[in-house]
Amino acid sequence: MGIVLGLLLLGLVARAVSVSAAVVEGESPSTADHGEFEVLDGPFDSAIDVTRACLGCHSKAADQVQRTIHWRWEFRHPETGQRLGKRHVINSFCGSVWSNEPRCTSCHVGYGWTDMHEPPPQADDQVDCLVCHDTTGTYWKLPAGAGHPPYAETRSSKSSGAPGAPVDLAHVARNVGLSGRANCGSCHFYGGGGDGVKHGDLDSSLVEPPRSLDVHMSAQGADFRCAECHTSWGHRVAGSRYATNARDTRGIDIPGRTDDSRASCESCHGLQPHGTAKLNDHVDRVACQSCHIPEFARGGVATKMWWDWSTAGRLGDDDQPLTIRDAAGHLSYLSTKGSFRYAEDVVPAYFWFDGTMRYTLRDEPIDADHPPVAINRFSGGPDDADARIWPFKVMRGRQPYDTVNRTLLVNHVYGDDDTALWTNFDWARALAAGTAFADQPYSGEYGFVETVMYWPITHMVAPASAALDCGACHARDGRLAALGGFYLPGRDRGAWVERLGWGLVLLVLAASGAHAGVRVWTRGRRGRQA
Amino acid sequence: MTRAMIYTRFERFWHWSQAVLILGLLFTGFEVHGSYGALGFGTAARLHTLAAWLLVALWVFVIFWFAVTGEWRQFLPTTDRLGAVIRYYLVGTFTGEPHPFRRTTRAKHNPLQRLTYLVLKLAITPLVWASGLLYLFYNRWAHTGFAGLELGTVALVHTAAAFLMLAFVIAHVYMATMGRTMFSLLRPMITGYEDGERADGASAPADPE
């Protein structure tokens, strides 16, 4: 009997060993080596030719990509009905894509989108396969090339500082693979015009992050690619900042039973992720991110917190554009863009968030008399079961608006012409040109209004040991001091209970003290009398 | 000289472990309440919960003990000599009068004590327990019929009860010094034995504590 059991156990152990041995480090599970395909030998004159070669086998790929938000830059919000996406929103960084196309669309997952009036080029070969599937780290898109990489020597350089050499397209094509952190990061880390500028929780430090910065993406941690959580199906990528799943109630993602999206902590960690019940009691009301991302911009790359466009245009004594840096070496003024404030290791702001983002679009009236004007806003509160307390980067600044029509304005910043702000430093002409191009009604009268934009924070998850202590929020002046509408132990109290309570305690103390005093005094007197 | 056993071993164990737990609960509780920072909120909350469960366990034993020994009768209120005892604390203790109550094993508490401990056991403590358990199981309210309750209300009731408990502890400790000497009331609560002279009926004031 014992022998049979022993053999059974041995069998189980052997099976476990053989299963874990299925993953061999350094060995690609791919069934194809793209280096062996003659069609990828090149040479290629244009990246478009590479795409044609890809589509020769991956015949549905372009069709799939062209249905996604990465291609369309358009998102119809299922709840608000608002038409969002880069093609439509105004943000508090460079403003609007309209009239600045070849610069902004350098991050489009395609080639040659030069006019926002039109959807992206329809031909299949205009899709950029390489920006997402390059594994060599040598592919890059020109900063103002409407999505194209450099085909010849160029003065421009990759944001990360690589020299401006033309891309060896055949080399890149023979070395394609799954999207890694650097692929997604080539656009998402540089949003807003530079490394780490926009999001605060996405910057180049996440390409090879230490464990302390991101426990999931670090090679010393789980070494995840972005796509490990942002799962995809037919090139459609899970996870959205417009329609966020602010509270995942499905828990661990079991194929066939859930939404096949791992873009939430609960997808892997479940709904009872902690070892202690009291911590688990928090997950219905507090987003994981609130405690497990103690600060953002922790990787040594600063993020922009304030951008005042109103000061842009001031030139130096020599009539040349100015570049001024602060004591920490961060940009504080550019004649092209105005005044900035950068910050690192930023403590987030916390709000109730139900996941539904509404934007102030360019045809919506703003209340300029009561700044700041919210570029985006969201709902959610303590009584809203779908909402949780989320961390945010709060981006502030001042932006141009129409003082008569009371709308935010499309600003023509980039272009080799006599109206673009960055080349002519003339606000009146830049706004007239931008609004005219975008068919936006414009009175011709402009001013600057303070704006605020909210960016949910969800990356840069620290190891559990670095999560916030309870006292970070459960304190009189803790991180949630400003968040009203609910009772938070350690922060809140009842004024009358405090007054009456401490009053009673003091009264009993005083009475005892007085009683004791009289006892000592009368006893002494009795002693003397006796 | 005889020595009378006033407080049995169980009673002393119960009294002192309850004292330690209540002091610990007050200390950690007021930190959880945000009155000061000493251990950190998380540690304070964990210890507070732990001490609360220990006290619950102790109380289960004590209630069982009261029931089987009939000692619960020690807390039945009486008006007999109640006025005299109150008068003693207000006047007599200063003029050197003897304490109007004599402690025996059948009546360990003077009428004022009986009344105080009864209020403590039937009003303050249940208030602490009810509000505390509700507070602890806040996350289960929705599924257990307490959905209409506000956490703020429960927390305020719990805090108010804690203030009453703190006031009792202060008064209790002070009154424990009002025996013949500073510590004469404390001694039987430690050793269990009352000094023999007064058990014999000597005229020295019986210790009221």
Interface residues (C-beta under 8 A of the other chain):
Chain A: K278 D281 D284 D469 C470 G471 H474 A475 R476 F486 Y487 P489 G490 R491 D492 R493 G494 V497 L500 G501 W502 L504 V505 L507 V508 L509 S512 H515 A516 V518 R519 T522 R523 R526
Chain B: V32 H33 G34 G37 G40 F41 G42 A45 R46 T49 Y89 T93 F94 T95 G96 Y138 N139 E150 L151 G152 A155 L156 T159 A160 A162 F163 L164 L166 A167 I170 A171 Y174 T177 M178
